[in-house]
């Protein structure tokens, strides 16, 4: 090799060594970001790592800014409408800045007695007023309104809180939920009613692929039974998920199965 070639090779070593050094520094940093200590993550990340929604009640964490989530975090259903079953057909949630999220969607109810299937349309907002971190719970205020057949108008204002009980780097998480709802409605069929309902629930999740949720709330004066639910879910392909379990609508108790994204 000539002196000139040797000099050129030496000059090439400097940027190559710099690139190698940069890669050595950045690779562990990237690994730390992907494998971050779950105890240091706040509630902005909880929904990214775990499925922690309930069937009837709301949870504290909100969707991060700019994210569209199809798991229906704000669980809208027509309070006081006497139904055999309720199904939230679609209600995507979008995250805004400063802890806000919004939803709009359609629910379906199978009326008790004559009348058949009814559809309800609604929208809601939720604001996280205390961000969860470590042992500090996530606390939110929210509300939604709905309208449907026979001049039905109803809605709810609620306080929702979620406490992270456990989370690890393997992807397992356990979350405790609690809150209270003020529900009201007016309709030609069922008159005008309102009431306050506390609720509680528990979510277990593994890498958002497997999840189990259970919840319970005491009945309102216009209901026949306590609403409750137990649900298991598995993600079978990318975002496609199958879920099933058993739940009480406040009027009837049935097993159910469904799918979502």
C-alpha positions in Angstrom: 0.0 0.0 0.0 1.3 3.4 -0.9 1.8 6.2 1.7 -1.1 8.0 0.1 -3.4 5.0 0.3 -2.3 4.4 3.9 -3.1 8.0 4.8 -6.5 7.7 3.1 -7.2 4.5 5.1 -6.3 6.2 8.3 -8.6 9.1 7.5 -11.4 6.7 6.9 -10.9 5.1 10.3 -11.9 8.3 12.1 -15.5 8.5 10.9 -15.9 4.7 11.1 -14.7 4.7 14.7 -17.1 7.6 15.4 -20.0 5.7 13.9 -19.2 2.6 15.9 -18.9 4.6 19.1 -22.2 6.3 18.3 -23.9 3.0 17.7 -22.5 1.6 20.9 -23.9 4.5 22.8 -27.3 4.7 21.1 -28.1 1.0 21.1 -28.2 0.6 24.9 -30.2 3.9 25.0 -32.8 2.5 22.6 -32.9 -0.7 24.5 -33.5 1.3 27.7 -36.4 3.1 26.0 -38.0 -0.1 24.8 -37.3 -2.0 28.1 -38.0 0.9 30.5 -38.7 0.2 34.1 -42.5 -0.1 34.2 -42.5 1.5 37.7 -41.2 4.7 36.1 -43.9 4.9 33.3 -46.8 7.3 33.9 -50.4 6.7 32.8 -49.7 8.0 29.3 -48.0 4.7 28.7 -50.4 2.4 30.6 -52.8 2.1 27.7 -50.0 1.5 25.3 -48.6 -1.5 27.3 -51.9 -3.0 28.6 -55.6 -3.3 27.9 -57.3 -1.9 30.9 -60.8 -0.9 29.8 -64.0 -2.2 31.5 -67.4 -3.3 30.0 -69.6 -0.7 31.9 -67.3 1.7 33.7 -64.6 4.2 32.7 -61.0 4.1 33.7 -58.6 7.0 34.7 -55.9 7.0 31.9 -56.6 8.8 28.7 -55.4 8.1 25.1 -52.1 10.0 24.4 -52.1 13.1 22.2 -52.6 12.3 18.5 -53.6 8.7 19.0 -56.8 7.2 17.7 -57.9 4.1 19.8 -60.7 1.8 18.8 -61.0 0.1 22.2 -63.8 2.4 23.3 -62.3 3.7 26.6 -65.4 5.9 27.3 -68.1 3.2 27.8 -71.4 4.9 26.6 -74.7 3.1 27.1 -78.3 4.4 27.4 -79.0 4.5 31.1 -82.6 3.6 32.0 -83.4 1.9 28.7 -84.8 -1.5 29.8 -82.8 -3.9 27.6 -81.9 -7.6 27.4 -78.5 -6.8 26.0 -76.4 -3.7 25.3 -73.6 -3.5 22.7 -71.3 -0.6 22.0 -70.9 -1.1 18.3 -68.2 1.5 17.5 -66.8 4.4 19.6 -63.2 5.3 18.7 -61.4 7.6 21.1 -59.0 10.3 20.0 -56.4 11.9 22.3 -55.8 15.7 22.5 -53.2 17.8 24.4 -53.3 18.4 28.1 -55.0 15.1 29.0 -58.2 15.4 27.0 -59.8 12.7 24.9 -63.1 12.6 22.9 -65.3 9.9 21.5 -68.4 9.5 19.3 -70.2 6.3 18.6 -73.2 4.1 18.2 -74.7 1.6 20.8 -77.3 -1.1 20.2 -79.8 -2.4 22.7 -82.3 -5.3 22.5 -85.4 -3.9 24.2 -87.2 -6.0 26.8 -90.6 -7.0 25.5 -92.0 -5.7 22.2 -90.0 -3.1 20.2 -87.0 -5.1 19.1 -83.6 -3.5 18.5 -82.9 0.1 19.2 -79.9 2.2 18.2 -78.4 5.1 20.2 -76.0 7.8 19.1 -73.7 9.7 21.4 -70.5 11.6 22.2 -68.3 12.2 25.2 -65.2 13.9 26.6 -62.8 13.0 29.4 -60.1 15.0 31.1 -57.3 13.4 33.2 -56.9 15.8 36.1 -54.2 13.7 37.9 -51.7 11.7 35.9 -50.9 8.4 37.4 -47.2 7.6 38.2 -45.7 5.0 40.5 -48.3 4.5 43.3 -50.1 7.7 42.4 -53.5 6.9 40.7 -54.8 8.3 37.5 -57.9 10.4 38.1 -60.3 11.7 35.4 -63.5 13.7 35.0 -65.7 13.0 32.1 -69.2 12.8 30.6 -71.2 11.7 27.6 -74.7 12.3 26.2 -76.9 10.0 24.0 -80.1 10.1 22.1 -82.3 7.4 20.6 -85.9 6.3 19.7 -89.0 7.5 21.4 -87.4 10.8 22.3 -84.8 9.1 24.5 -82.2 11.5 25.9 -79.7 10.5 28.5 -76.1 10.7 29.7 -73.6 10.5 32.5 -71.1 12.7 34.4 -68.4 10.6 36.1 -65.3 10.6 38.2 -63.0 7.7 37.3 -59.8 6.5 39.0 -57.2 3.8 38.2 -54.4 2.5 40.4 -51.6 0.4 39.0 -51.2 -2.5 41.4 -48.3 -4.2 39.5 -46.4 -4.0 36.2 -43.2 -5.7 35.0 -40.9 -5.7 32.0 -42.3 -9.0 30.8 -45.5 -7.2 29.9 -47.8 -8.2 32.8 -49.9 -5.6 34.5 -52.7 -5.4 37.1 -54.9 -2.4 37.6 -57.6 -1.5 40.1 -60.5 0.8 39.1 -63.1 2.8 40.9 -65.4 5.7 40.5 -68.9 7.2 40.6 -71.4 8.2 37.9 -74.3 10.6 38.0 -76.7 9.1 35.4 -79.9 10.7 34.1 -82.3 10.1 31.3 -85.7 11.2 29.8 -87.9 9.2 27.4 -91.5 8.7 26.3 -91.3 5.1 27.4 -89.6 5.2 30.8 -90.1 8.8 32.1 -87.4 10.9 33.8 -85.0 9.5 36.3 -81.5 10.2 37.7 -79.1 8.7 40.3 -75.6 8.3 41.5 -73.8 5.0 41.1 -70.4 3.9 42.4 -68.5 1.2 40.6 -65.3 -0.9 41.0 -63.3 -3.2 38.7 -60.0 -5.0 38.2 -58.0 -5.5 35.0 -55.2 -8.0 34.3 -53.2 -7.8 31.0 -50.3 -9.4 29.4 -48.6 -7.5 26.5 -52.0 -6.3 25.3 -52.4 -9.8 23.8 -54.3 -11.4 26.7 -56.5 -9.6 29.2 -59.1 -10.3 31.9 -61.4 -7.8 33.4 -64.1 -8.0 36.2 -66.4 -5.2 37.5 -69.4 -4.6 39.7 -71.8 -1.7 40.5 -74.9 -1.5 42.7 -78.2 -1.1 40.8 -80.0 2.2 40.3 -83.6 2.6 41.4 -84.8 2.1 37.8 -82.9 -1.2 37.3 -83.8 -4.7 38.4 -80.3 -6.1 39.1 -76.7 -5.0 39.8 -74.7 -4.5 36.6 -71.5 -6.6 36.5 -69.3 -8.3 34.0 -66.4 -10.8 33.6 -64.6 -10.6 30.3 -61.5 -12.4 28.8 -59.9 -11.2 25.5 -57.1 -12.4 23.2 -55.5 -10.6 20.3 -55.3 -13.2 17.5 -53.8 -11.2 14.6 -52.2 -7.7 14.7 -55.0 -5.5 16.1 -57.9 -8.0 15.7 -59.2 -9.2 19.0 -61.8 -11.7 20.2 -63.4 -11.4 23.6 -66.1 -13.1 25.5 -67.5 -13.6 29.0 -70.7 -13.1 31.0 -72.4 -9.8 32.0 -75.5 -8.4 33.6 -77.1 -5.4 32.0 -79.0 -4.4 35.1 -82.0 -6.3 33.7 -80.8 -9.6 32.3 -77.6 -11.8 32.6 -76.2 -13.4 29.5 -72.9 -14.8 28.1 -71.5 -12.8 25.2 -68.8 -13.0 22.5 -67.5 -10.2 20.2 -64.5 -8.9 18.3 -62.8 -5.6 18.0 -59.7 -3.7 16.8 
